[in-house]
Amino acid sequence: MEIKILGGGCAKCERLEAVTREVVEEQGIEANFSKVKTMPEIMAYDVMVTPALVINEQVMSSGRIPDKDEIRRWVENAEK
């Protein structure tokens, strides 16, 4: 599973990454994490507000930090 955190590295971006890593670890899922920090790369995902979470090249959220249950559902669905 490929997970990307889109954002310039602000506190919200770091929090989104930490919560997502926590969910992945709790589920025992293998995932590759990467950060997308440049505006041209972020805009390629049609994201205008960060932080954003991308799972397997699908934008799951932007402009907020989803709760763990939301992230868990997205990760579980991406595994299927």
Backbone as XML, in Angstrom:
<?xml version="1.0"?>
<chain id="A" units="angstrom">
  <residue number="1" name="MET">
    <atom name="N" x="0.843" y="-1.166" z="0.000"/>
    <atom name="CA" x="0.000" y="0.000" z="0.000"/>
    <atom name="C" x="0.896" y="1.241" z="0.000"/>
  </residue>
  <residue number="2" name="GLU">
    <atom name="N" x="0.521" y="2.196" z="-0.823"/>
    <atom name="CA" x="1.261" y="3.455" z="-0.908"/>
    <atom name="C" x="0.452" y="4.554" z="-0.235"/>
  </residue>
  <residue number="3" name="ILE">
    <atom name="N" x="1.069" y="5.219" z="0.721"/>
    <atom name="CA" x="0.407" y="6.306" z="1.437"/>
    <atom name="C" x="1.256" y="7.554" z="1.294"/>
  </residue>
  <residue number="4" name="LYS">
    <atom name="N" x="0.595" y="8.636" z="0.894"/>
    <atom name="CA" x="1.290" y="9.915" z="0.743"/>
    <atom name="C" x="0.629" y="10.966" z="1.612"/>
  </residue>
  <residue number="5" name="ILE">
    <atom name="N" x="1.472" y="11.763" z="2.247"/>
    <atom name="CA" x="1.014" y="12.909" z="3.021"/>
    <atom name="C" x="1.380" y="14.139" z="2.202"/>
  </residue>
  <residue number="6" name="LEU">
    <atom name="N" x="0.374" y="14.904" z="1.816"/>
    <atom name="CA" x="0.601" y="16.102" z="1.015"/>
    <atom name="C" x="0.587" y="17.313" z="1.923"/>
  </residue>
  <residue number="7" name="GLY">
    <atom name="N" x="1.648" y="18.089" z="1.871"/>
    <atom name="CA" x="1.738" y="19.310" z="2.666"/>
    <atom name="C" x="3.173" y="19.724" z="2.846"/>
  </residue>
  <residue number="8" name="GLY">
    <atom name="N" x="3.338" y="20.953" z="3.248"/>
    <atom name="CA" x="4.671" y="21.548" z="3.363"/>
    <atom name="C" x="5.467" y="21.154" z="4.585"/>
  </residue>
  <residue number="9" name="GLY">
    <atom name="N" x="4.891" y="20.364" z="5.467"/>
    <atom name="CA" x="5.619" y="19.941" z="6.660"/>
    <atom name="C" x="5.139" y="20.649" z="7.917"/>
  </residue>
  <residue number="10" name="CYS">
    <atom name="N" x="3.960" y="21.234" z="7.876"/>
    <atom name="CA" x="3.401" y="21.938" z="9.031"/>
    <atom name="C" x="3.033" y="20.939" z="10.125"/>
  </residue>
  <residue number="11" name="ALA">
    <atom name="N" x="2.649" y="21.451" z="11.274"/>
    <atom name="CA" x="2.286" y="20.598" z="12.411"/>
    <atom name="C" x="1.105" y="19.690" z="12.070"/>
  </residue>
  <residue number="12" name="LYS">
    <atom name="N" x="0.137" y="20.203" z="11.319"/>
    <atom name="CA" x="-1.017" y="19.378" z="10.936"/>
    <atom name="C" x="-0.593" y="18.240" z="10.014"/>
  </residue>
  <residue number="13" name="CYS">
    <atom name="N" x="0.342" y="18.513" z="9.118"/>
    <atom name="CA" x="0.847" y="17.466" z="8.220"/>
    <atom name="C" x="1.545" y="16.367" z="9.027"/>
  </residue>
  <residue number="14" name="GLU">
    <atom name="N" x="2.340" y="16.785" z="9.987"/>
    <atom name="CA" x="3.055" y="15.822" z="10.826"/>
    <atom name="C" x="2.064" y="15.000" z="11.655"/>
  </residue>
  <residue number="15" name="ARG">
    <atom name="N" x="1.014" y="15.630" z="12.147"/>
    <atom name="CA" x="-0.003" y="14.927" z="12.945"/>
    <atom name="C" x="-0.755" y="13.917" z="12.079"/>
  </residue>
  <residue number="16" name="LEU">
    <atom name="N" x="-1.105" y="14.316" z="10.853"/>
    <atom name="CA" x="-1.789" y="13.403" z="9.940"/>
    <atom name="C" x="-0.929" y="12.173" z="9.672"/>
  </residue>
  <residue number="17" name="GLU">
    <atom name="N" x="0.351" y="12.387" z="9.444"/>
    <atom name="CA" x="1.247" y="11.258" z="9.206"/>
    <atom name="C" x="1.322" y="10.352" z="10.436"/>
  </residue>
  <residue number="18" name="ALA">
    <atom name="N" x="1.442" y="10.947" z="11.614"/>
    <atom name="CA" x="1.558" y="10.156" z="12.844"/>
    <atom name="C" x="0.303" y="9.311" z="13.083"/>
  </residue>
  <residue number="19" name="VAL">
    <atom name="N" x="-0.864" y="9.898" z="12.911"/>
    <atom name="CA" x="-2.118" y="9.155" z="13.121"/>
    <atom name="C" x="-2.245" y="8.039" z="12.089"/>
  </residue>
  <residue number="20" name="THR">
    <atom name="N" x="-1.897" y="8.325" z="10.847"/>
    <atom name="CA" x="-1.997" y="7.312" z="9.792"/>
    <atom name="C" x="-1.021" y="6.171" z="10.042"/>
  </residue>
  <residue number="21" name="ARG">
    <atom name="N" x="0.198" y="6.487" z="10.436"/>
    <atom name="CA" x="1.172" y="5.441" z="10.752"/>
    <atom name="C" x="0.682" y="4.570" z="11.914"/>
  </residue>
  <residue number="22" name="GLU">
    <atom name="N" x="0.065" y="5.210" z="12.899"/>
    <atom name="CA" x="-0.475" y="4.486" z="14.050"/>
    <atom name="C" x="-1.543" y="3.486" z="13.605"/>
  </residue>
  <residue number="23" name="VAL">
    <atom name="N" x="-2.445" y="3.913" z="12.740"/>
    <atom name="CA" x="-3.505" y="3.036" z="12.243"/>
    <atom name="C" x="-2.913" y="1.867" z="11.466"/>
  </residue>
  <residue number="24" name="VAL">
    <atom name="N" x="-1.989" y="2.149" z="10.585"/>
    <atom name="CA" x="-1.369" y="1.100" z="9.763"/>
    <atom name="C" x="-0.665" y="0.082" z="10.657"/>
  </residue>
  <residue number="25" name="GLU">
    <atom name="N" x="0.042" y="0.578" z="11.665"/>
    <atom name="CA" x="0.748" y="-0.319" z="12.578"/>
    <atom name="C" x="-0.241" y="-1.183" z="13.368"/>
  </residue>
  <residue number="26" name="GLU">
    <atom name="N" x="-1.313" y="-0.565" z="13.859"/>
    <atom name="CA" x="-2.323" y="-1.311" z="14.621"/>
    <atom name="C" x="-2.968" y="-2.401" z="13.774"/>
  </residue>
  <residue number="27" name="GLN">
    <atom name="N" x="-3.135" y="-2.149" z="12.485"/>
    <atom name="CA" x="-3.772" y="-3.106" z="11.587"/>
    <atom name="C" x="-2.796" y="-4.159" z="11.068"/>
  </residue>
  <residue number="28" name="GLY">
    <atom name="N" x="-1.507" y="-3.954" z="11.310"/>
    <atom name="CA" x="-0.505" y="-4.906" z="10.843"/>
    <atom name="C" x="-0.348" y="-4.909" z="9.330"/>
  </residue>
  <residue number="29" name="ILE">
    <atom name="N" x="-0.559" y="-3.759" z="8.729"/>
    <atom name="CA" x="-0.497" y="-3.624" z="7.269"/>
    <atom name="C" x="0.852" y="-3.032" z="6.875"/>
  </residue>
  <residue number="30" name="GLU">
    <atom name="N" x="1.405" y="-3.555" z="5.796"/>
    <atom name="CA" x="2.648" y="-2.989" z="5.278"/>
    <atom name="C" x="2.317" y="-1.842" z="4.348"/>
  </residue>
  <residue number="31" name="ALA">
    <atom name="N" x="2.952" y="-0.711" z="4.585"/>
    <atom name="CA" x="2.688" y="0.464" z="3.752"/>
    <atom name="C" x="3.974" y="1.254" z="3.571"/>
  </residue>
  <residue number="32" name="ASN">
    <atom name="N" x="4.105" y="1.832" z="2.398"/>
    <atom name="CA" x="5.205" y="2.738" z="2.114"/>
    <atom name="C" x="4.677" y="4.160" z="2.247"/>
  </residue>
  <residue number="33" name="PHE">
    <atom name="N" x="5.320" y="4.935" z="3.093"/>
    <atom name="CA" x="4.927" y="6.323" z="3.303"/>
    <atom name="C" x="5.871" y="7.245" z="2.554"/>
  </residue>
  <residue number="34" name="SER">
    <atom name="N" x="5.300" y="8.300" z="1.994"/>
    <atom name="CA" x="6.125" y="9.349" z="1.397"/>
    <atom name="C" x="5.438" y="10.686" z="1.620"/>
  </residue>
  <residue number="35" name="LYS">
    <atom name="N" x="6.240" y="11.733" z="1.518"/>
    <atom name="CA" x="5.716" y="13.082" z="1.698"/>
    <atom name="C" x="5.813" y="13.826" z="0.375"/>
  </residue>
  <residue number="36" name="VAL">
    <atom name="N" x="4.761" y="14.539" z="0.054"/>
    <atom name="CA" x="4.719" y="15.367" z="-1.147"/>
    <atom name="C" x="4.654" y="16.807" z="-0.656"/>
  </residue>
  <residue number="37" name="LYS">
    <atom name="N" x="5.722" y="17.572" z="-0.910"/>
    <atom name="CA" x="5.827" y="18.891" z="-0.298"/>
    <atom name="C" x="5.756" y="20.064" z="-1.260"/>
  </residue>
  <residue number="38" name="THR">
    <atom name="N" x="6.024" y="19.844" z="-2.529"/>
    <atom name="CA" x="6.053" y="20.989" z="-3.443"/>
    <atom name="C" x="4.660" y="21.276" z="-3.997"/>
  </residue>
  <residue number="39" name="MET">
    <atom name="N" x="4.368" y="22.550" z="-4.205"/>
    <atom name="CA" x="3.041" y="22.941" z="-4.687"/>
    <atom name="C" x="2.686" y="22.310" z="-6.034"/>
  </residue>
  <residue number="40" name="PRO">
    <atom name="N" x="3.587" y="22.265" z="-7.006"/>
    <atom name="CA" x="3.211" y="21.616" z="-8.275"/>
    <atom name="C" x="2.819" y="20.149" z="-8.094"/>
  </residue>
  <residue number="41" name="GLU">
    <atom name="N" x="3.541" y="19.428" z="-7.235"/>
    <atom name="CA" x="3.211" y="18.017" z="-6.982"/>
    <atom name="C" x="1.885" y="17.886" z="-6.247"/>
  </residue>
  <residue number="42" name="ILE">
    <atom name="N" x="1.651" y="18.763" z="-5.269"/>
    <atom name="CA" x="0.400" y="18.725" z="-4.507"/>
    <atom name="C" x="-0.771" y="19.054" z="-5.425"/>
  </residue>
  <residue number="43" name="MET">
    <atom name="N" x="-0.615" y="20.066" z="-6.254"/>
    <atom name="CA" x="-1.695" y="20.467" z="-7.147"/>
    <atom name="C" x="-1.992" y="19.410" z="-8.216"/>
  </residue>
  <residue number="44" name="ALA">
    <atom name="N" x="-1.033" y="18.544" z="-8.491"/>
    <atom name="CA" x="-1.267" y="17.456" z="-9.441"/>
    <atom name="C" x="-2.359" y="16.512" z="-8.937"/>
  </residue>
  <residue number="45" name="TYR">
    <atom name="N" x="-2.594" y="16.527" z="-7.628"/>
    <atom name="CA" x="-3.662" y="15.713" z="-7.036"/>
    <atom name="C" x="-4.961" y="16.507" z="-6.905"/>
  </residue>
  <residue number="46" name="ASP">
    <atom name="N" x="-5.015" y="17.703" z="-7.486"/>
    <atom name="CA" x="-6.177" y="18.597" z="-7.379"/>
    <atom name="C" x="-6.496" y="18.946" z="-5.926"/>
  </residue>
  <residue number="47" name="VAL">
    <atom name="N" x="-5.465" y="19.038" z="-5.123"/>
    <atom name="CA" x="-5.613" y="19.409" z="-3.719"/>
    <atom name="C" x="-5.233" y="20.877" z="-3.580"/>
  </residue>
  <residue number="48" name="MET">
    <atom name="N" x="-6.140" y="21.655" z="-2.986"/>
    <atom name="CA" x="-5.887" y="23.075" z="-2.789"/>
    <atom name="C" x="-5.586" y="23.414" z="-1.336"/>
  </residue>
  <residue number="49" name="VAL">
    <atom name="N" x="-5.972" y="22.520" z="-0.406"/>
    <atom name="CA" x="-5.771" y="22.764" z="1.017"/>
    <atom name="C" x="-5.095" y="21.545" z="1.630"/>
  </residue>
  <residue number="50" name="THR">
    <atom name="N" x="-4.031" y="21.781" z="2.365"/>
    <atom name="CA" x="-3.317" y="20.698" z="3.038"/>
    <atom name="C" x="-3.602" y="20.778" z="4.529"/>
  </residue>
  <residue number="51" name="PRO">
    <atom name="N" x="-3.372" y="19.709" z="5.272"/>
    <atom name="CA" x="-2.772" y="18.456" z="4.839"/>
    <atom name="C" x="-3.761" y="17.603" z="4.053"/>
  </residue>
  <residue number="52" name="ALA">
    <atom name="N" x="-3.220" y="16.719" z="3.247"/>
    <atom name="CA" x="-4.047" y="15.793" z="2.487"/>
    <atom name="C" x="-3.466" y="14.389" z="2.617"/>
  </residue>
  <residue number="53" name="LEU">
    <atom name="N" x="-4.359" y="13.423" z="2.571"/>
    <atom name="CA" x="-3.978" y="12.020" z="2.668"/>
    <atom name="C" x="-4.339" y="11.316" z="1.371"/>
  </residue>
  <residue number="54" name="VAL">
    <atom name="N" x="-3.341" y="10.654" z="0.784"/>
    <atom name="CA" x="-3.537" y="9.910" z="-0.458"/>
    <atom name="C" x="-3.185" y="8.450" z="-0.183"/>
  </residue>
  <residue number="55" name="ILE">
    <atom name="N" x="-4.115" y="7.559" z="-0.497"/>
    <atom name="CA" x="-3.876" y="6.123" z="-0.330"/>
    <atom name="C" x="-4.025" y="5.482" z="-1.698"/>
  </residue>
  <residue number="56" name="ASN">
    <atom name="N" x="-2.958" y="4.809" z="-2.135"/>
    <atom name="CA" x="-2.940" y="4.157" z="-3.447"/>
    <atom name="C" x="-3.413" y="5.114" z="-4.548"/>
  </residue>
  <residue number="57" name="GLU">
    <atom name="N" x="-2.866" y="6.322" z="-4.517"/>
    <atom name="CA" x="-3.108" y="7.366" z="-5.519"/>
    <atom name="C" x="-4.529" y="7.928" z="-5.515"/>
  </residue>
  <residue number="58" name="GLN">
    <atom name="N" x="-5.295" y="7.663" z="-4.462"/>
    <atom name="CA" x="-6.637" y="8.242" z="-4.330"/>
    <atom name="C" x="-6.638" y="9.218" z="-3.155"/>
  </residue>
  <residue number="59" name="VAL">
    <atom name="N" x="-7.059" y="10.456" z="-3.412"/>
    <atom name="CA" x="-7.138" y="11.458" z="-2.353"/>
    <atom name="C" x="-8.301" y="11.087" z="-1.435"/>
  </residue>
  <residue number="60" name="MET">
    <atom name="N" x="-7.978" y="10.873" z="-0.164"/>
    <atom name="CA" x="-8.990" y="10.474" z="0.808"/>
    <atom name="C" x="-9.504" y="11.673" z="1.608"/>
  </residue>
  <residue number="61" name="SER">
    <atom name="N" x="-8.635" y="12.636" z="1.872"/>
    <atom name="CA" x="-9.052" y="13.822" z="2.618"/>
    <atom name="C" x="-8.095" y="14.958" z="2.315"/>
  </residue>
  <residue number="62" name="SER">
    <atom name="N" x="-8.585" y="16.176" z="2.510"/>
    <atom name="CA" x="-7.715" y="17.346" z="2.402"/>
    <atom name="C" x="-8.259" y="18.445" z="3.294"/>
  </residue>
  <residue number="63" name="GLY">
    <atom name="N" x="-7.341" y="19.222" z="3.835"/>
    <atom name="CA" x="-7.707" y="20.357" z="4.654"/>
    <atom name="C" x="-8.082" y="20.039" z="6.088"/>
  </residue>
  <residue number="64" name="ARG">
    <atom name="N" x="-7.899" y="18.789" z="6.490"/>
    <atom name="CA" x="-8.249" y="18.403" z="7.860"/>
    <atom name="C" x="-7.487" y="17.139" z="8.251"/>
  </residue>
  <residue number="65" name="ILE">
    <atom name="N" x="-7.564" y="16.833" z="9.535"/>
    <atom name="CA" x="-6.995" y="15.585" z="10.034"/>
    <atom name="C" x="-8.168" y="14.660" z="10.369"/>
  </residue>
  <residue number="66" name="PRO">
    <atom name="N" x="-8.389" y="13.637" z="9.558"/>
    <atom name="CA" x="-9.491" y="12.700" z="9.826"/>
    <atom name="C" x="-9.245" y="11.954" z="11.133"/>
  </residue>
  <residue number="67" name="ASP">
    <atom name="N" x="-10.315" y="11.480" z="11.744"/>
    <atom name="CA" x="-10.129" y="10.698" z="12.967"/>
    <atom name="C" x="-9.638" y="9.293" z="12.606"/>
  </residue>
  <residue number="68" name="LYS">
    <atom name="N" x="-9.162" y="8.595" z="13.627"/>
    <atom name="CA" x="-8.565" y="7.273" z="13.403"/>
    <atom name="C" x="-9.535" y="6.291" z="12.773"/>
  </residue>
  <residue number="69" name="ASP">
    <atom name="N" x="-10.812" y="6.364" z="13.145"/>
    <atom name="CA" x="-11.788" y="5.425" z="12.581"/>
    <atom name="C" x="-11.951" y="5.625" z="11.081"/>
  </residue>
  <residue number="70" name="GLU">
    <atom name="N" x="-11.958" y="6.873" z="10.637"/>
    <atom name="CA" x="-12.050" y="7.145" z="9.195"/>
    <atom name="C" x="-10.837" y="6.576" z="8.472"/>
  </residue>
  <residue number="71" name="ILE">
    <atom name="N" x="-9.667" y="6.877" z="9.004"/>
    <atom name="CA" x="-8.424" y="6.397" z="8.373"/>
    <atom name="C" x="-8.408" y="4.876" z="8.367"/>
  </residue>
  <residue number="72" name="ARG">
    <atom name="N" x="-8.840" y="4.265" z="9.456"/>
    <atom name="CA" x="-8.869" y="2.799" z="9.541"/>
    <atom name="C" x="-9.755" y="2.211" z="8.434"/>
  </residue>
  <residue number="73" name="ARG">
    <atom name="N" x="-10.939" y="2.788" z="8.230"/>
    <atom name="CA" x="-11.841" y="2.299" z="7.172"/>
    <atom name="C" x="-11.181" y="2.429" z="5.799"/>
  </residue>
  <residue number="74" name="TRP">
    <atom name="N" x="-10.552" y="3.569" z="5.562"/>
    <atom name="CA" x="-9.910" y="3.779" z="4.254"/>
    <atom name="C" x="-8.784" y="2.785" z="4.016"/>
  </residue>
  <residue number="75" name="VAL">
    <atom name="N" x="-7.986" y="2.551" z="5.053"/>
    <atom name="CA" x="-6.867" y="1.622" z="4.934"/>
    <atom name="C" x="-7.392" y="0.204" z="4.709"/>
  </residue>
  <residue number="76" name="GLU">
    <atom name="N" x="-8.405" y="-0.184" z="5.468"/>
    <atom name="CA" x="-8.981" y="-1.520" z="5.303"/>
    <atom name="C" x="-9.567" y="-1.701" z="3.901"/>
  </residue>
  <residue number="77" name="ASN">
    <atom name="N" x="-10.261" y="-0.705" z="3.401"/>
    <atom name="CA" x="-10.842" y="-0.795" z="2.050"/>
    <atom name="C" x="-9.761" y="-0.837" z="0.983"/>
  </residue>
  <residue number="78" name="ALA">
    <atom name="N" x="-8.671" y="-0.143" z="1.199"/>
    <atom name="CA" x="-7.574" y="-0.135" z="0.226"/>
    <atom name="C" x="-6.865" y="-1.492" z="0.190"/>
  </residue>
  <residue number="79" name="GLU">
    <atom name="N" x="-6.945" y="-2.237" z="1.277"/>
    <atom name="CA" x="-6.317" y="-3.557" z="1.350"/>
    <atom name="C" x="-7.090" y="-4.606" z="0.575"/>
  </residue>
  <residue number="80" name="LYS">
    <atom name="N" x="-8.366" y="-4.376" z="0.334"/>
    <atom name="CA" x="-9.217" y="-5.374" z="-0.322"/>
    <atom name="C" x="-8.939" y="-5.479" z="-1.793"/>
  </residue>
</chain>
